Amino acid sequence: MNFEFTKEEKEFQEEVCEFIKKESTPEMLKETEDQGEIFGGPEGRKIIKKIAAKGWLTPTWPKEYGGLDASEVVSYMIREEMGYNGLPFGFVAAHMSGPTIIRFGSEEMKKAWLPRISSGEVEFALGYTEPQAGSDLSALKLRAEDKGDHFLLNGNKLFNTSCHIADYHWLAVRTDFDVPKPYKGISMMIVDLKSPGITISPLITMAGWRTNEVVYEDVRVPKENLVGEVNKGFYYLMAALDFERMFPLGIFRRLFDEIVAYAKETIIDGKPLSKKPLIRQKLAQLSIEIEVTRLLYYQLAHILDKGGIPNYQSSMEKTFATELTQRITNVGMDILGLYGQLKEDSKWAQLKGKVERYYLTSVVQTIVAGTSEIQRNIIAQRGLGLPR
Ligand SMILES: Cc1cc2nc3c(=O)[nH]c(=O)nc-3n(C[C@H](O)[C@H](O)[C@H](O)COP(=O)(O)OP(=O)(O)OC[C@H]3O[C@@H](n4cnc5c(N)ncnc54)[C@H](O)[C@@H]3O)c2cc1C
């Protein structure tokens, strides 16, 4: 087994990196930071359209839908470079909904949506969580009534990030309230976020970026926007979650590299920080864990390349990677000391205040897309075969 990239792959990685550096603007980098690394703002859209034109937004998709028919490892390399170099790396339409449509959508739906997604023209927002349904999504209640040629939607969603900048809602709704097993009454649909009757209100996270509460009041959704079959939405949602749980570490790997450079360059008591045994131990430990994350991601890529959908393996990678983001930022705080708590606008801030910002951002990583407790339940049940 070869864990190295081939010469061609390395050249490709270099090309992606150069392209991103050339096309990135300070405005785009600032917008990405302010938005919490999600995609949909005006600056992000400009660069993503250029990346998409090269087929790099959806490289694994079939050519007819705007992909390159490339392997998941190629996709991983691109996503890593994007995150590492400050581009948005959370794409709902390209990385979660699109692959689900490819597997479960009708031919009409594929033709209608996949080219628009792969060209970077549209972005979706994830619409799963409700006030009473988070870890247990089968409890969701947003009602979609069948009105003949359309569905009529009423209900509330909570923590739906991106709704204020995305174009469409990738929405889980209840189409049957009477089934004995609640998950069998859920359907998925794509909803235009500008539809009359939708109200989007901000919820600001401790890291400063925005998520949303979304209220639906008598919102009409055309029948053709139903994904797959009615009442089968829970299966599609679960598959989309497996894709969402593939977590490239790029942005935090960049922070780690910057912390290592800081330890080398910063002199305290006449010696560089990098000579202190405790700091060396901590950094070396993190480098092991970053490598482990990379290998866990390769495993997901391998499963996908063989035609499968990674399941408990995604939960493993997501848990390890997102908990690692917290270990990286904790070590950053330890090494920078009180400087670590300063925001970018302080004249004493080090590393442009990144440690403070990423420290706060890393908290949410072990909550979104299913908490670490839920991931461990999945690993115990589906990976180890333990009872529910
Ligand atoms: C900033 C932010 C952005 C988000 N963005 C989105 C988004 O874009 N779209 C979207 O749909 N959702 C989004 N979410 C929602 C997120 O997916 C949920 O918050 C998460 O799944 C947990 O659900 P909950 O908040 O209802 O907590 P709960 O489900 O109430 O859980 C509370 C606690 O109980 C634990 N727990 C629950 N059940 C079990 C169990 N069976 N075993 C062990 N422990 C358990 C949990 O681990 C957690 O610690 C976002 C959340 C946040 C905070």
The ligand as an SDF file (V2000), in Angstrom:
LIG
                    3D

 53 58  0  0  0  0  0  0  0  0999 V2000
  -23.2040   26.7370   15.6290 C   0  0  0  0  0  0  0  0  0  0  0  0
  -24.1020   25.6130   15.1940 C   0  0  0  0  0  0  0  0  0  0  0  0
  -24.3640   25.4530   13.8440 C   0  0  0  0  0  0  0  0  0  0  0  0
  -25.2450   24.4350   13.4250 C   0  0  0  0  0  0  0  0  0  0  0  0
  -25.5630   24.3310   12.0750 N   0  0  0  0  0  0  0  0  0  0  0  0
  -26.5530   23.4800   11.7130 C   0  0  0  0  0  0  0  0  0  0  0  0
  -27.0620   23.4870   10.3590 C   0  0  0  0  0  0  0  0  0  0  0  0
  -26.5620   24.1950    9.4950 O   0  0  0  0  0  0  0  0  0  0  0  0
  -28.1270   22.7100   10.0700 N   0  0  0  0  0  0  0  0  0  0  0  0
  -28.7290   21.8910   10.9940 C   0  0  0  0  0  0  0  0  0  0  0  0
  -29.6880   21.2210   10.6550 O   0  0  0  0  0  0  0  0  0  0  0  0
  -28.2420   21.8300   12.2680 N   0  0  0  0  0  0  0  0  0  0  0  0
  -27.1950   22.6160   12.6480 C   0  0  0  0  0  0  0  0  0  0  0  0
  -26.7530   22.6160   13.9470 N   0  0  0  0  0  0  0  0  0  0  0  0
  -27.4150   21.7410   14.9080 C   0  0  0  0  0  0  0  0  0  0  0  0
  -26.5410   20.6000   15.4040 C   0  0  0  0  0  0  0  0  0  0  0  0
  -26.4560   19.5830   14.4490 O   0  0  0  0  0  0  0  0  0  0  0  0
  -27.1840   20.1330   16.7200 C   0  0  0  0  0  0  0  0  0  0  0  0
  -26.9650   21.1740   17.6690 O   0  0  0  0  0  0  0  0  0  0  0  0
  -26.6050   18.8500   17.2200 C   0  0  0  0  0  0  0  0  0  0  0  0
  -26.9540   17.7810   16.3760 O   0  0  0  0  0  0  0  0  0  0  0  0
  -27.0700   18.5320   18.6660 C   0  0  0  0  0  0  0  0  0  0  0  0
  -28.4420   18.6510   18.7810 O   0  0  0  0  0  0  0  0  0  0  0  0
  -29.0600   19.5470   19.9590 P   0  0  0  0  0  0  0  0  0  0  0  0
  -28.3820   20.8870   19.9400 O   0  0  0  0  0  0  0  0  0  0  0  0
  -30.5450   19.5260   19.8280 O   0  0  0  0  0  0  0  0  0  0  0  0
  -28.6140   18.8340   21.3040 O   0  0  0  0  0  0  0  0  0  0  0  0
  -29.3420   17.5950   21.9840 P   0  0  0  0  0  0  0  0  0  0  0  0
  -29.6960   16.5800   20.9610 O   0  0  0  0  0  0  0  0  0  0  0  0
  -30.4260   18.1130   22.8600 O   0  0  0  0  0  0  0  0  0  0  0  0
  -28.1580   17.0100   22.8790 O   0  0  0  0  0  0  0  0  0  0  0  0
  -27.7780   17.6190   24.1320 C   0  0  0  0  0  0  0  0  0  0  0  0
  -26.6460   16.7890   24.7070 C   0  0  0  0  0  0  0  0  0  0  0  0
  -27.0980   15.4400   24.9480 O   0  0  0  0  0  0  0  0  0  0  0  0
  -26.2450   14.5120   24.2970 C   0  0  0  0  0  0  0  0  0  0  0  0
  -27.0400   13.3960   23.7740 N   0  0  0  0  0  0  0  0  0  0  0  0
  -28.2120   13.4750   23.0960 C   0  0  0  0  0  0  0  0  0  0  0  0
  -28.6480   12.2480   22.7650 N   0  0  0  0  0  0  0  0  0  0  0  0
  -27.7290   11.3700   23.2200 C   0  0  0  0  0  0  0  0  0  0  0  0
  -27.6040    9.9440   23.1750 C   0  0  0  0  0  0  0  0  0  0  0  0
  -28.5070    9.1690   22.5760 N   0  0  0  0  0  0  0  0  0  0  0  0
  -26.4990    9.3840   23.7580 N   0  0  0  0  0  0  0  0  0  0  0  0
  -25.5490   10.1390   24.3680 C   0  0  0  0  0  0  0  0  0  0  0  0
  -25.6290   11.5030   24.4560 N   0  0  0  0  0  0  0  0  0  0  0  0
  -26.6880   12.1050   23.8810 C   0  0  0  0  0  0  0  0  0  0  0  0
  -25.6050   15.2760   23.1550 C   0  0  0  0  0  0  0  0  0  0  0  0
  -24.3590   14.7050   22.7950 O   0  0  0  0  0  0  0  0  0  0  0  0
  -25.4450   16.6710   23.7740 C   0  0  0  0  0  0  0  0  0  0  0  0
  -24.2550   16.7150   24.5280 O   0  0  0  0  0  0  0  0  0  0  0  0
  -25.8420   23.5650   14.3720 C   0  0  0  0  0  0  0  0  0  0  0  0
  -25.5260   23.7190   15.7400 C   0  0  0  0  0  0  0  0  0  0  0  0
  -24.6770   24.7260   16.1480 C   0  0  0  0  0  0  0  0  0  0  0  0
  -24.3880   24.8710   17.6300 C   0  0  0  0  0  0  0  0  0  0  0  0
  1  2  1  0
  2  3  1  0
  2 52  2  0
  3  4  2  0
  4  5  1  0
  4 50  1  0
  5  6  2  0
  6  7  1  0
  6 13  1  0
  7  8  2  0
  7  9  1  0
  9 10  1  0
 10 11  2  0
 10 12  1  0
 12 13  2  0
 13 14  1  0
 14 15  1  0
 14 50  1  0
 15 16  1  0
 16 17  1  0
 16 18  1  0
 18 19  1  0
 18 20  1  0
 20 21  1  0
 20 22  1  0
 22 23  1  0
 23 24  1  0
 24 25  2  0
 24 26  1  0
 24 27  1  0
 27 28  1  0
 28 29  2  0
 28 30  1  0
 28 31  1  0
 31 32  1  0
 32 33  1  0
 33 34  1  0
 33 48  1  0
 34 35  1  0
 35 36  1  0
 35 46  1  0
 36 37  1  0
 36 45  1  0
 37 38  2  0
 38 39  1  0
 39 40  1  0
 39 45  2  0
 40 41  1  0
 40 42  2  0
 42 43  1  0
 43 44  2  0
 44 45  1  0
 46 47  1  0
 46 48  1  0
 48 49  1  0
 50 51  2  0
 51 52  1  0
 52 53  1  0
M  END
$$$$
